[in-house]
Amino acid sequence: MSKRAVLEVIALDVEDAVAAQAGGADRLELVTDMAADGLTPPVGTFARIRASVDIALRVMLRLSDGFAAADVEPLARVAGQLREAGAQEFVLGFLDGDGGVDLAAVERVVAVLDGCRWTFHRAIDHAADRDALRKQLDGLPGLDAYLTAGSAAGVDAGLPTLLHEAGRGGEPGYEQRLLVGGGLRLDHVPRLMAAGIDAFHIGGAARPGGWERGVSVEAVAEWRGVLDGA
């Protein structure tokens, strides 16, 4: 029996979370302020969502637009507060001014997470050298996924990169799961799954009415059905 593909849905509030779970999501990425591509939600929002659903939650650790860590200490404090509130999974990723991974910032935050599982997010799609980034992060505790479209321009442009990286699974720096998101459409799914990719991340695709409207149970259920049938 094949392993069920993971469907992760962006949630901004309790209503999003409840709808996503009802539609068949396996996991939520919790953010606020999608105008800035998703920032850390308030601890209280996390706590309310945690009390409302029983699927896994990955909380974004990002305090400002862009991929620079800036002053990492406030972010480390927020990460600690979220841990105290019960958060067990996270999303983060920082680049330096040259497009390389800001390893010091990543390591500082990961130290606060104390072994919790986390995703390195789409900062990888803006990195100067994806392969070098992966190898620098290799071995960091808790890192189990890369959220990526394969390109800053989205899955259409990044598909060759995604297929190439899927083929390198298990090599040093490539043990982590590929979580594909960023301009992802249902018609991409069969080719990605044929390459062995089994984790998918949707935001706008879960909201046919746009970001000003909530997650649609029906839209998430459609994705669930395609993933289960592929």
N, C-alpha and C positions, 0 to 999 in steps of 0.2 A: 504494500500500500504506500503510495507516494506521500511525502510530507506536505501538509497544507501550507500554501503560500501565505506570507505575512502581508496584511493590509494595514498600513498606518495612515491615520487621518489627522489633519491639523484641527485642533479644537481651541476656540477662544474663550468658551464659557461652558457652564453646566449644560445648557440646552444643546450645544454642539456635541458635547461628550455623550449625552444620553442618546441623541439621534445616531451618532456614529456607531455606538455599541449596538443599538437596535438594528442597524443595517448590516452588521457583521464585521465591523472593524476588529482587528486583533489588538491594536495598540493606538494610542493617541500621542501626538506631539503637541504639547501645551505651549502656547505663545500668546503674546499680546501685540498690538500695533503692527498689523500687516503692511501698513504704509511704509514701515521701515524693514519689511521682509521678516518680521517676527522677532520680538524681544522677550525678555524674561517676564512671565506673568507675576502678579503679586502673590505672595505666599498664601493669602486668604483665598484667592481664586483656585490655586492648586488644592487647598484643603477642601473646598466645596466640591470640586470635581472628583477628588479622591473619594469623598463620601457618597457620590452619586453613581459611580460606575465601578465595575470590578475587573476591567481589563487593564493591561499595563499602560503606564503613563511615562513618557519621556519629556522632561521639562527643559525648555530652551534656557541656556545660560549665555545671554548676550544683552548688554545694557545700552548699546547705541548702534545706529545704522553703520554698515560697513563691516570689515573683518578684522580691524585692528583691536587689540585688547585694551589699548589706552592704559588707564590705571587699573591693574588687575585686582587690587585689594578689595574694592567695593564688590566686585563680582565674586570673589572668594567668600566674602561675608554673606552675600545672598545665597550662594550655594550651601553654606553651612546652615542658614536659616531654613532652607528648603529641606535639607536632610533632617533637621530637627522636627520638621512638620510631617515627615514620613516619606519624602520623595526618595525613590530608589533607582531611578534611571534618568539619564540626562542627555542633552544635545549641546555640543559646543565646537568651536574651531576658530583659531586665530592665525592671521598672516602678518608678516612684517612688511615694511615699506617696499621691499624688493619682490614680494610675492612668494617668499618662502614661509614655511611654518614658523610661527612664533613659539618655539618649543618651551621657552621659560614660562610664558603665560599659560600654555596648555598644562605643563607639569604642575604649576602652582594651583590651578583649579582642580586638576585630577587628584592632587594630594588631599584636598578637602573632601572629595567624593569617597575616599577610603574604600576603593574596590568596587564601587557601584558601576554597573554597566552604562556605557555611553556611546553615542554616535558622533563621529566627526562629520559636520554638516557640509553644505555646498561651498564652503570656503575652498574645498579641494578643486572645484570647477574654476576657480579664479587664481589658482596657484601657478607659479612660473614653471614648476616641474612636478607633476603629479606623482611620478615614480619616486623621486627623492623625498617628497613629503611623506609618502606611505612608509618608506624605509626609516625615516627619522622617527616616526611615531610607533614603529614596530616594537612590541613588548611593553607598551604603556598599560598599566593595569586597568581593566574594565572596558577597553576599546573593543567593540564587537561589530561595528558597522560603519560604512561610509554612505552618507546620503549624497547622491550624485546624479546628475543628468549626463555626465560624460563631457559636458561643455557648458560654459557660462551662458550659451545661447539656448540651451534646452536639449531635450532628448533627441529631437530630429537631427540636430547637428552632432550630438554626442554619441549616437548609436554605435558607430564603429569603435569608439573608445570603450564603451560599456562592454561590447562583445569581446574585445581584446582582453580587458581586465578580468572578465568572467573566465576566460580561458587560462588565466594565470592563477586561479584560485588555489591556495595551499602553498604558494611560494612565499618566501619571506616578504612581509609587508602586504601580502594579499590573502591572508587567512581570514580577514574580517568579511562579514556579509556585505554584499552590494545591495543597498536599499535605493531603488531607482525612483527619483522624483524630480520635477522641474519641467513643466511642459509635457508631462506624461499623459498619453491618451490610451484608450482601450485598444486601439489598433496596433500599438507598440507591443502589447503584452505577449502575444504568441511567439514572436521572434525572441524576445528577452527570455521567456521561460524555456524555449528550446535550447538556449545557451546555458541553462542551469541557474538563471537568476530567479530567486523565489521570494523577493521582498519588494514591496511597492508602496509609495508614499504619495498621497493626494491632498490637495488643498482646494484650489478652485474647482477641480473636477467633482468635488463633493457638494458644491454649491451652485447649482444651475442658475440661481437668481443673483449670483455675484457675491462679493465679500460682505456687502451690507445685509445679506440674508444669511440665515443659519444653515448648518449642514442638513442635507436632505437624506432622510432614511432611504428613500427609493434610489437615489444616486449611489449611495454606498452599497446598497444591496445589489445593484447592477454590477459594480466592480467585484463584489464578493462572488457573484455567480460566474463571471468570466474567469476569475482566478481559480475557482474550484472546478470549472469545466475545461480549462486549458490543458 
